[in-house]
Amino acid sequence: MAPKGSFENNFANYSEEAASHILNKTKDGISEKFEVKLRNFKTTKLQLLTTKMGSDIYHDSTVYTGSAGLALYYFMSSLGKNEVSHETLKNAIPYLDLENLKGRKISFLCGDAGPLALATVISYRLGSRKNELPDYKSLVQRLMALSSLLNDSPDEVLYGKSGYLFALLFVNKHIPGKEVIPSNHIEKVISSILKSGKQYSMLMKSESPLLWQWHEKIYFGGAHGIAGILYMLLQAQPYISMIELRSFIKPTLEWLINHKFPSGNFPSSLGSGSGDRLVQWCHGAPGFVPLCLLAHKVFDDDNYLRIALQCGEVIWERGLSTKGYSICHGVSGNAYAFIQLYQATKKPVHLYRACCFMEWCALERPGTELHAPDRPASLYEGLTGRLYLAEDLLRVSEAKFPAFTL
């Protein structure tokens, strides 16, 4: 019987035979047959998305629930495609609504930083090629001006400073060699995140040297919690001193993983009464996979890899969420944990599992989405997220969890 909140996983466990129709002969990519399925899925659903679901795409201008999510999809699809990419990049422009940004929210996913960071990179890459966007330098100024919101923003990824930090790192990554966002600006954001983490830890007299709260709860997961904040900080490691890394970030990570359930899953928050129930990116094991894999790399500690692999087993067993197919709290987001495990280990079992979860999302069997998404076209709740996953599986070595992994 399936655990509460998930459907029973009836996919065959990995074997060469089970994987033969999904993976290629060398087991380092998908088979031609599965590739055709994914391309057909993409073509059909992108048509649906941009026609019949058009009004829902423009629900707002954010990456999370709005049009900028589709702009991010087009941007990601353009990567590594040389000259053809300029046409794909131009497809993104109508989905960037820069005129109506309010300047009140700071993060990449739910604030102004996402559309501005995306527009900056796209404008730079298009140069003078029929570029309808403002000059990238003026967009950088608008993005940096959002730092005026730092003191009034939370620290987490979805709405807060960590989400702003991602936007800054995103711009510098995709405009390499220029340091478009100066180091001291990025360091100021990191310093603000660490300062509030230290202050709240002292206030709560916590054993963890860093502690953050959101809506008066100490969340643990990827979206609102410590796992997401630490993951952003580790991705910004070149801007962080060794003292902060060793004396604050690593002990906080150790404190966090000590709350792991015996199953390998994690609670949604400190003292949560919901128990060992949620297995989704925003709360539970899937949000810890990228954190532990990066910590394994940064600190050269095999225990982090072991925990990430244990999370993978939890997700395989309980990750076919009854909430549906979304990136945030559904099966697409859970599939990314397997992609990340595959990238870290090169073991085909993880790629096979990611493909099984993709297949579940593509088939849309009746009764496999018990909670219809609020925003059915969006990146983090709806169809754009499944398109993003399908595109990433077509070139799995370059795949990145959208708006979370650089």
HUBEL-V804485 format. One record per pair of residues at least 6 apart in sequence whose ideal C-beta (glycine too) atoms are under 6 Angstrom apart, sorted by sequence separation. I is the first residue (numbers start at 1). J is the second residue. D is the distance in Angstrom with one decimal. If there is no record, write none. Layout:
I | J | D
I | J | D
This chain:
2 | 8 | 3.8
12 | 18 | 4.0
59 | 65 | 5.6
60 | 66 | 3.8
61 | 67 | 5.8
62 | 68 | 5.8
63 | 69 | 5.1
105 | 111 | 3.2
107 | 113 | 5.8
108 | 114 | 4.1
154 | 160 | 3.8
155 | 161 | 5.1
156 | 162 | 5.9
157 | 163 | 4.9
219 | 225 | 3.4
220 | 226 | 5.6
221 | 227 | 5.5
222 | 228 | 4.4
260 | 266 | 5.7
268 | 274 | 6.0
278 | 284 | 4.3
279 | 285 | 5.7
281 | 287 | 5.1
323 | 329 | 5.1
324 | 330 | 4.6
325 | 331 | 5.1
327 | 333 | 4.4
375 | 381 | 4.8
376 | 382 | 4.3
377 | 383 | 5.6
378 | 384 | 5.9
379 | 385 | 5.2
24 | 31 | 5.1
59 | 66 | 5.3
61 | 68 | 5.9
78 | 85 | 3.7
105 | 112 | 6.0
106 | 113 | 5.9
153 | 160 | 5.0
201 | 208 | 5.9
204 | 211 | 5.7
220 | 227 | 6.0
323 | 330 | 5.2
325 | 332 | 5.4
375 | 382 | 5.5
392 | 399 | 3.6
23 | 31 | 5.8
123 | 131 | 6.0
153 | 161 | 5.4
201 | 209 | 5.8
259 | 267 | 6.0
296 | 304 | 4.0
342 | 350 | 3.8
373 | 381 | 4.1
22 | 31 | 5.9
58 | 67 | 5.2
63 | 72 | 5.7
171 | 180 | 5.5
172 | 181 | 5.3
201 | 210 | 5.7
295 | 304 | 4.3
296 | 305 | 4.4
321 | 330 | 4.9
341 | 350 | 4.1
342 | 351 | 4.4
373 | 382 | 4.9
57 | 67 | 5.2
78 | 88 | 3.9
123 | 133 | 4.1
171 | 181 | 5.5
201 | 211 | 4.0
214 | 224 | 4.5
268 | 278 | 5.6
321 | 331 | 5.6
77 | 88 | 5.3
78 | 89 | 4.9
101 | 112 | 4.4
200 | 211 | 4.8
265 | 276 | 5.3
320 | 331 | 5.9
21 | 33 | 5.9
22 | 34 | 5.0
124 | 136 | 4.1
292 | 304 | 4.4
338 | 350 | 4.6
57 | 70 | 5.7
123 | 136 | 4.1
168 | 181 | 4.6
197 | 210 | 3.5
263 | 276 | 5.5
74 | 88 | 5.6
119 | 133 | 5.4
388 | 402 | 5.4
197 | 212 | 5.4
261 | 276 | 4.5
268 | 283 | 3.8
292 | 307 | 4.8
293 | 308 | 5.0
319 | 334 | 3.9
338 | 353 | 4.3
339 | 354 | 4.9
120 | 136 | 5.0
233 | 249 | 5.8
292 | 308 | 3.9
338 | 354 | 3.7
74 | 91 | 4.5
75 | 92 | 5.4
212 | 229 | 5.9
74 | 92 | 3.8
168 | 186 | 5.2
266 | 284 | 5.8
96 | 115 | 5.4
120 | 139 | 4.2
265 | 284 | 5.5
266 | 285 | 6.0
289 | 308 | 5.1
315 | 334 | 5.1
335 | 354 | 4.8
119 | 139 | 5.3
120 | 140 | 5.6
265 | 285 | 4.8
71 | 92 | 4.1
98 | 119 | 5.9
266 | 288 | 5.7
289 | 311 | 5.0
315 | 337 | 5.2
335 | 357 | 3.8
96 | 119 | 5.0
116 | 139 | 5.8
230 | 253 | 5.7
288 | 311 | 5.4
335 | 358 | 5.7
71 | 95 | 4.0
165 | 189 | 5.0
70 | 95 | 4.7
71 | 96 | 5.1
361 | 386 | 4.9
116 | 142 | 5.5
117 | 143 | 6.0
285 | 311 | 3.9
331 | 357 | 5.3
116 | 143 | 4.4
67 | 95 | 4.1
161 | 189 | 6.0
285 | 314 | 4.5
286 | 315 | 5.8
312 | 341 | 5.0
331 | 360 | 5.5
332 | 361 | 5.4
67 | 97 | 5.9
92 | 122 | 5.8
226 | 256 | 5.3
285 | 315 | 5.7
331 | 361 | 5.3
161 | 192 | 5.9
358 | 389 | 5.8
161 | 193 | 5.1
89 | 122 | 5.3
113 | 146 | 5.7
358 | 393 | 5.8
61 | 97 | 3.9
325 | 361 | 4.2
89 | 126 | 5.8
316 | 353 | 5.6
155 | 193 | 5.3
210 | 248 | 5.4
61 | 100 | 5.8
93 | 132 | 5.6
209 | 248 | 4.8
279 | 318 | 4.5
106 | 146 | 5.2
140 | 180 | 5.5
279 | 319 | 5.2
144 | 185 | 5.9
155 | 196 | 5.5
280 | 321 | 5.8
150 | 192 | 5.0
209 | 251 | 5.3
210 | 252 | 4.2
253 | 295 | 5.9
86 | 129 | 5.6
106 | 149 | 4.5
209 | 252 | 5.8
208 | 252 | 5.0
64 | 109 | 4.4
324 | 369 | 3.7
63 | 109 | 5.1
64 | 110 | 4.9
68 | 114 | 5.4
190 | 236 | 5.9
220 | 266 | 5.6
264 | 310 | 3.8
282 | 328 | 5.2
68 | 115 | 4.4
71 | 118 | 5.5
106 | 153 | 4.7
208 | 255 | 3.9
220 | 267 | 5.9
264 | 311 | 5.8
281 | 328 | 6.0
282 | 329 | 5.3
286 | 333 | 5.9
293 | 340 | 5.8
324 | 371 | 5.8
326 | 373 | 6.0
62 | 110 | 5.4
110 | 158 | 5.5
286 | 334 | 5.1
289 | 337 | 4.1
322 | 370 | 4.5
323 | 371 | 4.8
109 | 158 | 5.5
110 | 159 | 5.2
190 | 239 | 5.8
220 | 269 | 5.9
265 | 314 | 4.9
280 | 329 | 4.2
117 | 167 | 4.1
219 | 269 | 4.7
257 | 307 | 5.9
264 | 314 | 4.5
290 | 340 | 5.3
63 | 114 | 3.8
113 | 164 | 5.2
120 | 171 | 5.3
124 | 175 | 5.1
218 | 269 | 5.8
286 | 337 | 4.5
289 | 340 | 5.4
293 | 344 | 4.8
107 | 159 | 5.2
187 | 239 | 5.3
217 | 269 | 4.7
218 | 270 | 4.0
281 | 333 | 3.6
328 | 380 | 4.4
107 | 160 | 5.9
117 | 170 | 5.0
121 | 174 | 4.3
186 | 239 | 5.1
327 | 380 | 4.8
332 | 385 | 4.9
61 | 115 | 5.6
109 | 163 | 5.5
113 | 167 | 3.7
117 | 171 | 5.1
332 | 386 | 5.5
335 | 389 | 5.8
108 | 163 | 4.7
326 | 381 | 4.8
107 | 163 | 2.7
107 | 164 | 5.7
155 | 212 | 4.5
332 | 389 | 4.8
106 | 164 | 4.5
108 | 166 | 4.7
156 | 214 | 5.1
327 | 385 | 3.8
108 | 167 | 4.3
222 | 281 | 5.1
223 | 282 | 3.7
231 | 290 | 5.8
326 | 385 | 5.8
154 | 214 | 5.3
222 | 282 | 5.8
227 | 287 | 4.9
231 | 291 | 4.5
234 | 294 | 4.9
339 | 399 | 5.0
221 | 282 | 5.4
227 | 288 | 5.3
230 | 291 | 5.8
325 | 386 | 5.7
221 | 283 | 4.3
227 | 291 | 4.9
234 | 298 | 5.6
158 | 223 | 4.8
222 | 287 | 2.7
336 | 401 | 4.6
157 | 223 | 5.9
158 | 224 | 5.9
166 | 232 | 5.8
221 | 287 | 4.4
162 | 229 | 4.8
165 | 232 | 5.1
169 | 236 | 6.0
156 | 224 | 4.5
162 | 232 | 4.2
157 | 228 | 3.9
165 | 236 | 6.0
155 | 229 | 5.8
235 | 406 | 5.3
173 | 406 | 5.4
169 | 406 | 5.6
5 | 277 | 5.6
109 | 403 | 5.2
108 | 403 | 5.4
69 | 378 | 5.4
65 | 375 | 4.3
69 | 379 | 2.8
9 | 320 | 5.6
73 | 384 | 5.6
6 | 318 | 4.6
7 | 320 | 4.3
65 | 378 | 4.5
6 | 320 | 5.3
70 | 384 | 5.4
73 | 387 | 6.0
77 | 391 | 5.6
3 | 318 | 5.0
6 | 321 | 5.6
69 | 384 | 5.0
73 | 388 | 5.3
59 | 375 | 5.5
64 | 380 | 4.6
5 | 322 | 5.7
56 | 376 | 5.9
57 | 377 | 4.7
27 | 348 | 3.8
41 | 362 | 4.8
56 | 377 | 3.9
53 | 377 | 4.2
23 | 348 | 5.9
49 | 377 | 5.8
19 | 352 | 4.6
22 | 355 | 4.6
49 | 383 | 5.5
14 | 349 | 4.1
14 | 352 | 4.9
45 | 383 | 5.8
63 | 403 | 5.4
45 | 387 | 5.8
11 | 356 | 4.3
42 | 387 | 5.9
42 | 390 | 5.2
41 | 390 | 5.6
38 | 390 | 4.7
